[in-house]
Amino acid sequence: MAEIIRKIKGTEDIMPKESYKWQFLEGLMRSQAESYGFKEVRTPVFEQTSLFARGVGETTDVVQKEMYTFSTKGDDSITLRPEGTAGAARAFLEHSLHNDGLPSKQYYLTTCYRYEKPQAGRQREFHQFGIEVFGTGNPCADAEVICLINGLFNVLGLEKIRLEINSIGCPKCRSEYHRVLKEYFSKYKDKLCDTCLGRLERNPMRIIDCKSPVCSEIGKDAPKMLDYLCPECKNHFEKVKSYLDIAGIKYEINPSIVRGLDYYTKTVFEFVSDNIGAQGTVCGGGRYDGLIEELGGQSTPSLGCAMGIERLLILMEESGVEIPQPENADLYIASMGDDAQLRAFAICEEARKSGFSTQCDIVGRGLRPQMKYADKIGAKFSMVLGDSELEQGKAEIKNMETGEKKEVLLDDFTAGFSEIMIDYQTKQIADL
């Protein structure tokens, strides 16, 4: 017997008994995004490697260590997307979406790929919900993105999540900050990890984001970007805070937030929970005013954020959030004999066209195994068809919970079953 092929390390199968949770959460995400005027965008799972090198940043861990990159038969360098923003920005440019009016507001539910150690809430293939806003530099937009995500958490009933915000300025004020950071971290050259030694000259802000315990400890006392903001960036940050205040959204200022990708400017933020261990960031994002220009377009101030769906589901479970169970089959029709199976098949098709979820035997089981199967799938009602029922032109519908039976005419089945379902639903509502 051949050996069973197993899934690749860092990937997960989402089985039917779990997929309804994903569908529920994704439905809420779509609804929340669309209530703010966002429309869905879907981009390819792989892009030219240069897109991420230019957009995400060559000094980031994502580009240096985590990307799945390979060469095609035509010797093109291709990378599986490690995040969603760069692809959305490329699509915005390539399809000239600025002609459709700005701001362009997009959301996506997508898979991403990073070669890193699998852990709770983060696999090598993981799923993200993200939103992107292209074409506005107004601080009101920053607050709106935060409000959207905060509203989603409220709908889900997640309370113990705190919002942390910061500003990492613009290239103008960051140049002076980089000089000061280089001066600070140069004193610890003998203690910095090899990766951060490389960052010291090219992008010292990345050292603050290093996960190495030693580098992280050194970074705690590093100069803060907030002390070096230019007047424009400082004014922008103050206005973002004023919009959050008027929306009644509580926040903490965390000067250590720099985010892990190079394209961020000005506002950066994270929604953080202490209920899911070390990987406490549930959602992160901010402004990336220079990204579109970096990718070859005209200056287009933009912003966005993303959250890992796996991590959010873990948090929901830890927080005791109940996800509604999926609806089971309305009716299972068991049959005895070829003629009865044909009629059961036809009745199922008729009932489905009227909006009912119905199943019948497609295996060729005996009556008892069919009824066991009806019980396993949680069918609300069942019906047995045999020669006697076919001759009489009628059969009994059985309530699988109460055992109550009602007779229906086979030639007018949908009408009869509709009445039964109306009575059933009325009783369900009355029992709430």
Secondary structure in CASP SS format (residue, H / E / C, confidence):
PFRMAT SS
TARGET T0000
AUTHOR 0000-0000-0000
METHOD secondary structure of the structure
MODEL  1
M C 1.00
A C 1.00
E C 1.00
I C 1.00
I C 1.00
R C 1.00
K C 1.00
I C 1.00
K C 1.00
G C 1.00
T C 1.00
E C 1.00
D C 1.00
I C 1.00
M C 1.00
P H 1.00
K H 1.00
E H 1.00
S H 1.00
Y H 1.00
K H 1.00
W H 1.00
Q H 1.00
F H 1.00
L H 1.00
E H 1.00
G H 1.00
L H 1.00
M H 1.00
R H 1.00
S H 1.00
Q H 1.00
A H 1.00
E H 1.00
S H 1.00
Y C 1.00
G C 1.00
F C 1.00
K E 1.00
E E 1.00
V C 1.00
R C 1.00
T C 1.00
P C 1.00
V C 1.00
F E 1.00
E E 1.00
Q E 1.00
T H 1.00
S H 1.00
L H 1.00
F H 1.00
A H 1.00
R H 1.00
G H 1.00
V C 1.00
G C 1.00
E C 1.00
T C 1.00
T C 1.00
D H 1.00
V H 1.00
V H 1.00
Q H 1.00
K H 1.00
E H 1.00
M C 1.00
Y C 1.00
T E 1.00
F E 1.00
S E 1.00
T C 1.00
K C 1.00
G C 1.00
D C 1.00
D C 1.00
S E 1.00
I E 1.00
T E 1.00
L E 1.00
R C 1.00
P C 1.00
E C 1.00
G C 1.00
T H 1.00
A H 1.00
G H 1.00
A H 1.00
A H 1.00
R H 1.00
A H 1.00
F H 1.00
L H 1.00
E H 1.00
H C 1.00
S C 1.00
L H 1.00
H H 1.00
N H 1.00
D H 1.00
G C 1.00
L C 1.00
P C 1.00
S E 1.00
K E 1.00
Q E 1.00
Y E 1.00
Y E 1.00
L E 1.00
T E 1.00
T E 1.00
C E 1.00
Y E 1.00
R C 1.00
Y C 1.00
E C 1.00
K C 1.00
P C 1.00
Q E 1.00
A C 1.00
G C 1.00
R E 1.00
Q C 1.00
R C 1.00
E E 1.00
F E 1.00
H E 1.00
Q E 1.00
F E 1.00
G E 1.00
I E 1.00
E E 1.00
V E 1.00
F E 1.00
G C 1.00
T C 1.00
G C 1.00
N C 1.00
P H 1.00
C H 1.00
A H 1.00
D H 1.00
A H 1.00
E H 1.00
V H 1.00
I H 1.00
C H 1.00
L H 1.00
I H 1.00
N H 1.00
G H 1.00
L H 1.00
F H 1.00
N H 1.00
V H 1.00
L H 1.00
G C 1.00
L C 1.00
E C 1.00
K C 1.00
I C 1.00
R E 1.00
L E 1.00
E E 1.00
I E 1.00
N E 1.00
S E 1.00
I C 1.00
G C 1.00
C C 1.00
P H 1.00
K H 1.00
C H 1.00
R H 1.00
S H 1.00
E H 1.00
Y H 1.00
H H 1.00
R H 1.00
V H 1.00
L H 1.00
K H 1.00
E H 1.00
Y H 1.00
F H 1.00
S H 1.00
K C 1.00
Y C 1.00
K C 1.00
D C 1.00
K C 1.00
L C 1.00
C C 1.00
D H 1.00
T H 1.00
C H 1.00
L H 1.00
G H 1.00
R H 1.00
L H 1.00
E H 1.00
R H 1.00
N C 1.00
P C 1.00
M H 1.00
R H 1.00
I H 1.00
I H 1.00
D C 1.00
C C 1.00
K C 1.00
S C 1.00
P H 1.00
V H 1.00
C H 1.00
S H 1.00
E H 1.00
I H 1.00
G H 1.00
K C 1.00
D C 1.00
A C 1.00
P C 1.00
K C 1.00
M H 1.00
L H 1.00
D H 1.00
Y H 1.00
L C 1.00
C C 1.00
P H 1.00
E H 1.00
C H 1.00
K H 1.00
N H 1.00
H H 1.00
F H 1.00
E H 1.00
K H 1.00
V H 1.00
K H 1.00
S H 1.00
Y H 1.00
L H 1.00
D H 1.00
I H 1.00
A C 1.00
G C 1.00
I C 1.00
K C 1.00
Y C 1.00
E E 1.00
I E 1.00
N C 1.00
P C 1.00
S C 1.00
I C 1.00
V C 1.00
R C 1.00
G C 1.00
L C 1.00
D C 1.00
Y C 1.00
Y C 1.00
T E 1.00
K E 1.00
T E 1.00
V E 1.00
F E 1.00
E E 1.00
F E 1.00
V E 1.00
S C 1.00
D C 1.00
N C 1.00
I C 1.00
G C 1.00
A C 1.00
Q C 1.00
G C 1.00
T E 1.00
V E 1.00
C E 1.00
G E 1.00
G E 1.00
G E 1.00
R E 1.00
Y C 1.00
D C 1.00
G C 1.00
L H 1.00
I H 1.00
E H 1.00
E H 1.00
L C 1.00
G C 1.00
G C 1.00
Q C 1.00
S C 1.00
T C 1.00
P C 1.00
S E 1.00
L E 1.00
G E 1.00
C E 1.00
A E 1.00
M E 1.00
G E 1.00
I H 1.00
E H 1.00
R H 1.00
L H 1.00
L H 1.00
I H 1.00
L H 1.00
M H 1.00
E H 1.00
E H 1.00
S C 1.00
G C 1.00
V C 1.00
E C 1.00
I C 1.00
P C 1.00
Q C 1.00
P C 1.00
E C 1.00
N C 1.00
A C 1.00
D C 1.00
L E 1.00
Y E 1.00
I E 1.00
A E 1.00
S E 1.00
M C 1.00
G C 1.00
D H 1.00
D H 1.00
A H 1.00
Q H 1.00
L H 1.00
R H 1.00
A H 1.00
F H 1.00
A H 1.00
I H 1.00
C H 1.00
E H 1.00
E H 1.00
A H 1.00
R H 1.00
K H 1.00
S C 1.00
G C 1.00
F C 1.00
S C 1.00
T E 1.00
Q E 1.00
C E 1.00
D C 1.00
I C 1.00
V C 1.00
G C 1.00
R C 1.00
G C 1.00
L H 1.00
R H 1.00
P H 1.00
Q H 1.00
M H 1.00
K H 1.00
Y H 1.00
A H 1.00
D H 1.00
K H 1.00
I C 1.00
G C 1.00
A C 1.00
K C 1.00
F E 1.00
S E 1.00
M E 1.00
V E 1.00
L E 1.00
G C 1.00
D H 1.00
S H 1.00
E H 1.00
L H 1.00
E H 1.00
Q H 1.00
G C 1.00
K E 1.00
A E 1.00
E E 1.00
I E 1.00
K E 1.00
N E 1.00
M C 1.00
E C 1.00
T C 1.00
G C 1.00
E C 1.00
K E 1.00
K E 1.00
E E 1.00
V E 1.00
L E 1.00
L H 1.00
D H 1.00
D H 1.00
F H 1.00
T H 1.00
A H 1.00
G H 1.00
F H 1.00
S H 1.00
E H 1.00
I H 1.00
M H 1.00
I H 1.00
D H 1.00
Y H 1.00
Q H 1.00
T H 1.00
K H 1.00
Q H 1.00
I H 1.00
A H 1.00
D H 1.00
L C 1.00
END
